[in-house]
Amino acid sequence: FTSVKELINAIEVFIDGWNDRCEPFVWTKTADEILAKAKPRQKTSNTRH
């Protein structure tokens, strides 16, 4: 992009196109399944950085 105005225009064009073809989000996992994956894992090494 050669200007901020051009960038803003490109973003607005993208958003307008996205809104025309949007679909509702459908959850495929339960909250418990999602939270189980979010739990901290055990460290894979003892290397200090």
N, C-alpha and C positions, 0 to 999 in steps of 0.2 A: 504494500500500500504506500502511496506517495503522500498521503495526508491523513490526518485524524478524521476528517469529514468522510473520506473514502472508506476508511476502516469502519466507521459507525454505519455507513450505508450498507456495507457488506454484512455486518452483523444483523442489521434490521431485515435485510432480504432473507438471510438464513432463518431468523426467528419466524418471519411471516410464512415461509415455506414449511417450517417444522409444525407450526400451528395448524396448517391446512391438512397435514397428514398424521396428526398425533393420534395415539391410541392410549386407552387407560392402562395403567400399570397393574399387572395381576401377580399377586404373591404366589410363589410356587412352593415355599417352605413355611413351616410354622415358626412362630417367634422363638420357641425353644431350640429348634434346629439352627436358626441364625445365631442366637446367643451362644450356643455351644461352640460354634466355629470362632466366635469372637473372644473366647477365653484365652488368656496368655498361655503360650506353649513353653515347654522346658528349653533352656538354652542348649544349643547344639555344640558349643565349645566353651572353654574357659578362657579364651584369649581376651586379654584386656586391650582396649583400643584407646 
